[in-house]
Amino acid sequence: MNKQIRKTKVVTKNIVADFVAKVQNVFGVNLSSYEKMIEKGTNEIEKELKEENIEMDWYRYEISQLTNGAIAILFYGDKK
């Protein structure tokens, strides 16, 4: 039985949120639109795991920028 679980989510934001993030970055303000993107993607993965009734022994998220305004969230680990 394979205990490994892997999931990937790609999350994007709209052009207005991207522009606001660029302005915030100039002034050193938290990039809340990026924080929301990460939260959205991780919440979607957690929802899928709950719907599939999967409990994890250990897991890890890795987040990579694909393009300006798009990220990939990689989730992997072993289920209990």
Backbone as JSON, one array per atom type, in Angstrom:
{
  "sequence": "MNKQIRKTKVVTKNIVADFVAKVQNVFGVNLSSYEKMIEKGTNEIEKELKEENIEMDWYRYEISQLTNGAIAILFYGDKK",
  "N": [[0.84, -1.19, 0.0], [0.64, 2.13, -0.93], [1.85, 4.82, 0.81], [2.42, 7.41, 0.3], [1.45, 10.73, -0.39], [0.7, 13.18, -2.77], [0.04, 16.43, -3.86], [-0.86, 19.16, -5.97], [-1.38, 22.59, -6.36], [-2.21, 25.36, -8.33], [-2.27, 28.75, -8.08], [-3.61, 31.88, -8.91], [-3.63, 35.48, -9.17], [-5.6, 38.43, -9.76], [-5.08, 41.1, -12.19], [-5.38, 43.64, -11.03], [-4.98, 43.19, -8.27], [-2.35, 42.36, -8.46], [-1.07, 44.7, -9.3], [-1.52, 46.33, -7.06], [-0.03, 44.9, -5.16], [2.56, 45.31, -6.15], [2.88, 48.05, -5.67], [2.64, 48.06, -2.87], [4.91, 46.6, -2.24], [6.97, 48.37, -2.89], [6.82, 50.15, -0.79], [7.34, 48.54, 1.35], [5.3, 47.15, 2.61], [3.23, 44.53, 3.98], [2.51, 41.94, 1.72], [-0.41, 41.37, 1.17], [-2.12, 40.28, -0.77], [-0.64, 38.2, -1.89], [-0.33, 36.63, 0.38], [-2.98, 35.87, 0.74], [-3.32, 34.31, -1.56], [-1.66, 32.12, -1.0], [-2.91, 31.15, 1.29], [-5.41, 30.48, 0.2], [-4.74, 28.38, -1.6], [-3.56, 26.44, 0.14], [-5.71, 25.95, 1.83], [-7.51, 24.79, 0.02], [-6.19, 22.38, -0.55], [-6.18, 21.19, 2.01], [-8.94, 20.91, 2.34], [-9.54, 19.04, 0.32], [-8.11, 16.81, 1.31], [-9.54, 16.33, 3.65], [-12.09, 15.73, 2.6], [-11.47, 13.39, 1.27], [-10.93, 11.84, 3.38], [-8.32, 11.56, 4.49], [-5.67, 11.22, 6.66], [-2.68, 12.62, 7.77], [0.63, 11.46, 8.47], [3.05, 12.8, 8.39], [3.81, 15.89, 6.72], [4.54, 18.28, 4.11], [4.62, 21.57, 2.79], [5.54, 23.17, -0.19], [6.28, 26.15, -1.81], [6.3, 27.78, -4.86], [7.13, 30.4, -7.08], [5.56, 30.85, -10.12], [5.01, 32.64, -12.26], [4.86, 36.21, -12.45], [2.46, 36.91, -10.19], [1.41, 34.36, -10.01], [1.44, 31.28, -8.31], [2.76, 28.06, -7.41], [1.69, 25.5, -5.33], [3.03, 22.92, -3.68], [2.31, 19.89, -2.17], [3.22, 17.33, -0.03], [3.71, 14.13, 1.54], [3.45, 11.49, 4.02], [0.72, 9.33, 4.57], [-1.17, 8.38, 7.5]],
  "CA": [[0.0, 0.0, 0.0], [1.41, 3.36, -1.05], [1.49, 5.78, 1.85], [2.76, 8.76, -0.12], [0.41, 11.61, -0.96], [1.21, 14.38, -3.43], [-0.99, 17.28, -4.47], [-0.36, 20.43, -6.48], [-2.37, 23.63, -6.66], [-1.7, 26.58, -8.93], [-3.17, 29.84, -7.68], [-3.27, 33.15, -9.55], [-4.41, 36.63, -8.73], [-5.96, 39.26, -10.91], [-4.14, 42.16, -12.53], [-5.52, 44.75, -10.07], [-4.29, 42.77, -7.04], [-0.93, 42.33, -8.77], [-0.61, 46.09, -9.3], [-1.51, 46.78, -5.66], [1.1, 44.24, -4.51], [3.78, 45.99, -6.58], [2.95, 49.32, -4.94], [2.91, 47.71, -1.47], [6.29, 46.14, -2.16], [7.83, 49.55, -2.92], [6.78, 50.77, 0.53], [7.67, 47.56, 2.38], [4.08, 46.72, 3.29], [2.9, 43.12, 3.76], [1.85, 41.66, 0.44], [-1.58, 40.6, 1.61], [-2.71, 39.52, -1.87], [0.11, 36.95, -1.99], [-0.69, 35.84, 1.56], [-4.3, 35.3, 0.46], [-3.13, 33.26, -2.56], [-1.11, 30.96, -0.3], [-3.97, 30.64, 2.16], [-6.43, 29.85, -0.65], [-4.23, 27.11, -2.1], [-3.39, 25.47, 1.23], [-7.06, 25.59, 2.28], [-8.08, 23.86, -0.97], [-5.55, 21.08, -0.34], [-6.7, 20.64, 3.27], [-10.33, 20.51, 2.09], [-9.5, 17.78, -0.44], [-7.68, 15.74, 2.21], [-10.66, 16.05, 4.56], [-13.14, 15.08, 1.8], [-10.99, 12.05, 0.95], [-10.72, 11.2, 4.67], [-6.91, 11.23, 4.58], [-4.92, 11.8, 7.77], [-1.26, 12.59, 7.45], [1.63, 11.2, 9.5], [3.85, 14.02, 8.25], [3.61, 16.53, 5.42], [5.27, 19.53, 3.87], [4.21, 22.43, 1.68], [6.57, 23.96, -0.85], [5.62, 27.16, -2.63], [7.19, 28.32, -5.89], [6.54, 31.39, -7.98], [5.58, 30.43, -11.52], [5.14, 33.9, -12.99], [4.41, 37.3, -11.59], [1.03, 36.79, -9.92], [0.98, 32.97, -9.98], [2.29, 30.41, -7.51], [2.44, 26.63, -7.34], [1.82, 24.98, -4.0], [3.26, 21.48, -3.71], [2.04, 19.26, -0.88], [3.57, 15.91, -0.05], [3.95, 13.5, 2.83], [2.96, 10.12, 4.2], [-0.51, 9.23, 5.35], [-1.11, 7.49, 8.65]],
  "C": [[0.88, 1.25, 0.0], [0.93, 4.37, -0.03], [1.75, 7.22, 1.43], [1.57, 9.48, -0.74], [1.13, 12.81, -1.56], [0.05, 15.13, -4.05], [-0.32, 18.58, -4.92], [-1.53, 21.35, -6.75], [-1.64, 24.81, -7.28], [-2.73, 27.67, -8.67], [-2.67, 31.12, -8.35], [-4.08, 34.27, -8.92], [-4.68, 37.52, -9.93], [-4.98, 40.43, -11.08], [-4.2, 43.34, -11.56], [-4.78, 44.41, -8.78], [-2.78, 42.74, -7.26], [-0.34, 43.74, -8.75], [-0.51, 46.62, -7.87], [-0.32, 46.18, -4.92], [2.42, 44.9, -4.89], [3.96, 47.31, -5.84], [3.28, 49.06, -3.47], [4.37, 47.32, -1.29], [7.27, 47.31, -2.13], [7.93, 50.17, -1.52], [7.05, 49.79, 1.67], [6.48, 47.08, 3.18], [3.88, 45.22, 3.04], [2.15, 42.96, 2.45], [0.66, 40.76, 0.7], [-2.21, 39.8, 0.47], [-1.96, 38.2, -2.08], [-0.19, 36.04, -0.8], [-2.04, 35.15, 1.34], [-4.21, 34.18, -0.57], [-2.63, 31.98, -1.89], [-2.17, 30.32, 0.58], [-5.05, 29.91, 1.35], [-5.97, 28.47, -1.12], [-4.09, 26.06, -1.01], [-4.75, 25.04, 1.77], [-7.72, 24.6, 1.32], [-7.49, 22.45, -0.79], [-6.08, 20.42, 0.93], [-8.14, 20.17, 3.12], [-10.38, 19.19, 1.33], [-9.11, 16.61, 0.46], [-8.81, 15.34, 3.15], [-11.77, 15.3, 3.82], [-12.76, 13.63, 1.48], [-10.69, 11.23, 2.21], [-9.28, 10.7, 4.82], [-6.3, 11.98, 5.76], [-3.44, 11.6, 7.5], [-0.42, 12.27, 8.68], [2.58, 12.39, 9.55], [3.59, 14.59, 6.87], [4.42, 17.81, 5.33], [4.64, 20.25, 2.69], [5.46, 23.09, 1.11], [5.87, 24.89, -1.82], [6.65, 27.76, -3.59], [6.44, 29.34, -6.72], [6.67, 30.88, -9.41], [5.83, 31.62, -12.44], [4.76, 34.98, -12.01], [2.9, 37.18, -11.41], [0.52, 35.37, -9.93], [1.97, 32.14, -9.17], [1.83, 28.96, -7.64], [2.67, 26.2, -5.9], [1.92, 23.47, -4.11], [3.08, 20.95, -2.29], [2.45, 17.81, -1.0], [3.83, 15.41, 1.37], [3.44, 12.08, 2.84], [1.68, 10.13, 5.01], [-0.34, 8.22, 6.46], [-1.54, 6.1, 8.29]]
}
